[in-house]
Amino acid sequence: MVEDDEAEAENLRACISRYSVERDVELRVTWLRTAVGITRDESRYDLIFMDIGLPGINGMEAAALLRTYDKRTPLIFVTNLAQYAVRGYEVDALDFVLKPVTYYNFRMRMDKALRVMRRSTGANVTITTRDGMRVVPVADVVAVEVRNHDLSYILSRQEEPLGVRGTLGSAEKALPAGQFVRVSNSCLVNMAYVRSVHGSEVATTTGQTFALSRSRRREAVDRIAQFMGGSI
């Protein structure tokens, strides 16, 4: 957690401790008083709570720097500056909570964060390419598209899509059903990467957009909203 006010930091820590007991999940906390530490720290965190009104580099600026090398770590703004928190989409913030933090509001955000973390880590998928077999973390798969009768795996850590032979149906069976959604007859999207749904497009945190077909829209939007804890 990045917070310069000691009282606010202790309040947030108390919420984390209570949540840890109630949900029976072990949580270890690192407290930074300025955002400079988060931009210089080589460690990777599972979740970041970030104040916006920080001395020196503010939380929004720090989040923008963080996203230059870390696209996936869930980020929740904790702030009394609601007018700035709505800009969180620019840095793919998972959510924001207003100060003073109450346990009820914290718990809702924490539940949402854990769902995202648990669904985007751990599993691998084996892809048969023209050159052999490749094991790819499911968390790296942004989407799978049909292109020229072949499949293209769009990966977060690779600029060029991974082209393979196969059908979208077979790819869908190999990927976790609770994490991927069909947005059209020719595209599967990893819901952990969805930033927004607008009109006939699904935008991802990696900058790509995918066409959302009319026939798939209602089911896809419902599934994405459920995955994200009720809001997209």
C-alpha positions in Angstrom: 0.0 0.0 0.0 1.2 3.5 -0.9 0.0 6.0 1.6 1.8 9.0 3.2 -0.8 9.5 6.0 0.1 7.2 8.9 -3.5 7.2 10.3 -4.9 6.3 6.9 -2.3 3.6 6.5 -3.1 2.0 9.8 -6.8 2.1 9.0 -6.2 0.3 5.7 -3.8 -2.2 7.4 -6.6 -2.9 10.0 -9.0 -3.6 7.1 -6.5 -6.0 5.5 -5.9 -7.8 8.8 -9.6 -8.2 9.4 -10.2 -9.5 5.9 -7.3 -11.9 6.2 -9.0 -13.5 9.3 -12.5 -13.5 7.9 -11.6 -15.0 4.5 -8.8 -17.2 5.9 -6.2 -16.0 3.4 -2.7 -15.1 4.2 -1.8 -11.5 3.2 1.6 -9.8 3.6 1.7 -6.0 3.5 4.4 -3.7 2.3 3.8 0.0 3.3 5.4 2.8 1.2 5.0 6.4 2.2 5.8 7.8 -1.3 5.1 6.7 -4.9 8.8 6.9 -5.7 9.4 3.5 -4.1 6.8 1.8 -6.3 8.4 3.1 -9.5 11.9 2.0 -8.5 11.0 -1.3 -6.8 11.9 -4.4 -8.8 9.5 -6.5 -6.7 6.3 -7.7 -8.1 3.2 -7.4 -6.0 -0.1 -9.3 -6.2 -2.2 -6.1 -5.5 -1.5 -2.4 -5.0 -3.5 0.1 -3.0 -2.5 3.5 -4.2 -3.3 6.9 -2.7 -3.5 9.7 -5.3 -2.6 12.8 -3.3 1.0 11.9 -2.5 3.9 14.3 -2.0 6.3 14.5 -5.0 5.1 12.2 -7.7 1.4 11.6 -7.2 -0.4 8.3 -7.4 -1.8 8.7 -10.9 1.6 9.6 -12.3 3.2 6.6 -10.4 0.5 4.3 -11.8 1.3 5.5 -15.3 5.0 4.7 -14.8 4.1 1.3 -13.3 2.1 0.3 -16.3 5.1 0.8 -18.6 6.6 -2.4 -17.2 3.7 -4.1 -15.3 0.4 -4.4 -17.2 -1.3 -6.9 -15.0 -1.0 -6.2 -11.3 -4.4 -5.1 -10.0 -4.4 -1.5 -8.8 -6.9 0.1 -6.5 -6.9 3.8 -5.8 -7.6 4.8 -2.2 -8.2 8.5 -2.2 -10.3 11.5 -1.1 -9.9 12.9 -4.6 -12.9 11.3 -6.3 -12.6 13.7 -9.3 -9.2 12.2 -10.2 -10.1 8.6 -9.3 -12.4 8.4 -12.3 -9.3 8.7 -14.5 -8.3 5.3 -13.3 -9.2 3.7 -16.6 -6.2 5.4 -18.1 -3.9 3.2 -16.1 -6.3 0.2 -16.0 -7.2 0.6 -12.3 -9.3 -2.2 -11.0 -11.4 0.1 -8.8 -11.1 2.9 -6.2 -12.4 3.5 -2.7 -12.9 6.8 -1.0 -11.4 7.9 2.3 -12.1 7.4 5.1 -12.0 3.7 4.2 -14.8 1.6 5.8 -14.4 -2.1 6.0 -17.6 -2.8 4.0 -16.3 -0.8 1.0 -12.8 -2.4 1.4 -14.2 -5.9 1.5 -16.1 -5.5 -1.8 -13.0 -4.2 -3.6 -10.8 -6.9 -2.0 -13.2 -9.7 -3.1 -13.2 -8.4 -6.6 -9.4 -8.2 -6.7 -9.0 -11.7 -5.4 -11.3 -13.0 -8.1 -9.2 -11.3 -10.8 -5.9 -12.6 -9.3 -7.1 -16.2 -8.9 -8.5 -16.4 -12.4 -5.5 -15.0 -14.2 -2.6 -17.0 -12.7 -1.4 -20.6 -12.3 -2.6 -22.5 -15.4 -0.8 -23.3 -18.6 -2.1 -24.2 -22.1 -0.1 -26.3 -24.6 -0.2 -25.0 -28.1 0.9 -27.1 -31.1 2.6 -24.8 -33.6 4.2 -25.5 -36.9 7.5 -25.8 -35.2 6.4 -28.1 -32.4 4.8 -27.6 -29.1 4.8 -24.6 -26.8 3.6 -24.2 -23.2 2.1 -20.8 -22.6 0.7 -19.4 -19.3 -3.0 -18.9 -19.6 -2.4 -15.5 -17.9 -0.4 -14.4 -21.0 -3.2 -15.1 -23.5 -5.1 -11.9 -24.2 -7.3 -13.4 -26.9 -7.6 -16.1 -29.6 -8.8 -15.2 -33.1 -9.6 -17.0 -36.3 -7.5 -15.5 -39.1 -7.4 -16.9 -42.6 -8.7 -20.2 -41.3 -5.9 -20.5 -38.7 -5.8 -19.5 -35.1 -3.9 -16.5 -33.7 -3.0 -16.5 -30.0 -2.5 -12.9 -29.0 -0.1 -12.8 -26.1 0.6 -10.0 -23.6 4.4 -10.6 -23.6 4.8 -11.0 -27.4 4.2 -8.4 -30.1 3.5 -10.9 -32.9 0.5 -13.3 -32.5 1.3 -17.0 -32.3 -0.2 -18.6 -35.4 -1.3 -22.2 -35.2 -3.6 -24.6 -36.9 -6.8 -25.6 -35.2 -10.4 -24.6 -34.5 -11.7 -22.0 -32.1 -13.8 -24.8 -30.5 -10.7 -26.8 -29.7 -9.0 -23.8 -28.3 -12.0 -22.9 -26.1 -12.0 -26.4 -24.6 -8.3 -26.2 -23.7 -8.7 -22.8 -21.9 -10.4 -22.2 -18.5 -14.1 -21.8 -19.2 -14.5 -19.3 -16.4 -11.9 -17.0 -17.7 -12.5 -16.7 -21.5 -15.6 -15.5 -23.3 -16.7 -15.7 -26.9 -17.3 -12.2 -28.2 -18.0 -13.4 -31.7 -18.0 -16.6 -33.7 -14.3 -16.0 -34.5 -12.9 -14.6 -31.2 -12.3 -15.6 -27.6 -11.2 -12.9 -25.1 -9.5 -13.4 -21.7 -11.8 -11.5 -19.3 -8.9 -10.6 -17.0 -7.7 -8.2 -19.7 -11.0 -6.5 -20.5 -10.9 -2.8 -19.9 -14.3 -1.8 -21.3 -17.2 -2.8 -23.5 -18.5 0.0 -25.7 -21.0 -0.5 -28.5 -19.7 -3.3 -30.7 -16.2 -3.4 -29.3 -14.4 -5.0 -26.4 -11.3 -3.0 -25.4 -8.4 -4.7 -23.5 -5.8 -3.3 -21.2 -3.1 -4.2 -23.7 -4.6 -1.7 -26.2 -6.3 -4.1 -28.6 -10.0 -4.0 -29.5 -12.1 -6.9 -30.6 -15.4 -6.9 -32.4 -18.4 -7.9 -30.3 -21.1 -9.5 -32.4 -24.8 -8.7 -31.8 -25.7 -12.3 -31.3 -23.1 -12.7 -28.6 -23.4 -9.3 -26.9 -25.9 -10.0 -24.1 -24.2 -13.2 -22.9 -20.7 -11.8 -23.2 -21.5 -8.6 -21.3 -23.3 -10.6 -18.5 -20.3 -12.9 -18.2 -17.7 -10.1 -18.2 -19.7 -8.1 -15.6 -20.0 -11.2 -13.4 -16.3 -11.9 -13.7 -15.4 -8.3 -12.8 -17.7 -8.3 -9.8 -20.7 -6.6 -11.2 -19.1 -3.7 -13.1 -17.3 -3.1 -16.4 
